[in-house]
Amino acid sequence: MNRLRYILRGRLLLVTVFALLGALSKILGSLLYGSRALFVDALTSIANLASLFVVLYYLSESMKPPDTDHPFGHMRLRYGGIAAILSIYMFIAGFSAATLCYSSHGYRVEEGSAYAAITGAAFYAVAIAFSRNLDESIRVYAGFTAGELIEAGVVIPSTWLGYTKGYVFDLVGAIIILLYLFYEAIETHQHLVRAIADTSPPQRVYEEVAREAELRGLIPTIIRLRMIDEQHCSGDMIVEPRKGLTPDIADILADEVMDELHKRGCDVVIHVEYSRPWLQKGANNKSSTKK
């Protein structure tokens, strides 16, 4: 586990370094060479960096162990990073829209804008390669980072045409990037809603939970599960013991099922129901013994 965390931290450091280099290339290019398309692209790069640090913070918080206020753990805190990404990018989108409106009267685009866009895209391509297959929140960040490459496909030709043909081509490129930014924000919002909507896990998870109970002679009558994140679930289950199981044994077996499911990332509270006549009799005897 420690080795895995060391590897993940190393990859996250590389993501940060290459994203920083990509952002600096675009920011300097937009300031030096006048392209509004590259300027909007540079703003998204700044948002990209800010999002990375916010995501890493919430990811660190989500790894804290359970406590009295969070008995199921802190795993859902990672979605705070996704919410922060959405907020940051919407702010950048609004600022970019205001800038483009102000620049509609005309401006000058210089040749170096296209070269700066190419350099920035190359650095972001490396950052994307290291951000894949990591935590869910990092993958959402990677989606925005991948958008940097899509933006580069617009910025590079628009800046060159802005330099050779006129600023209108560069301005159109900036508007296209802005529209794509709004599209990505909508996609992230939908992803966040799905994540916090207490959706049920796949059917195979229900089958796995039922199978673990049935293997120990416990027949599920009700199973209710919800996803906490992509890999963890919680819920409750009502079971009836098969004939021949005493209440004491049934309770022990229920504890075994809960322990096994917990190891697999699903915290399930199991209630043993004594509704059948022979079970009710055993339960009454158990209560009498306790008294």
Secondary structure, DSSP 8 states (H G I E B T S, - for coil): -HHHHHHHHHHHHHHHHHHHHHHHHHHHHHHHH--HHHHHHHHHHHHHHHHHHHHHHHHHHHTS---SS-TT-SGGGGHHHHHHHHHHHHHHHHHHHHHHHHHTT-----THHHHHHHHHHHHHHHHHHHHTTS-HHHHHHHHHHHHHHHHHHHHHHHHHHHHHT-HHHHHHHHHHHHHHHHHHHHHHHHHHHHHHS-----HHHHHHHHHHHHTTTEEEEEEEEEESSSS-EEEEEEEEE-TT--HHHHHHHHHHHHHHHHHTTEEEEEEE---SHHHHHHHHHHHHHH-
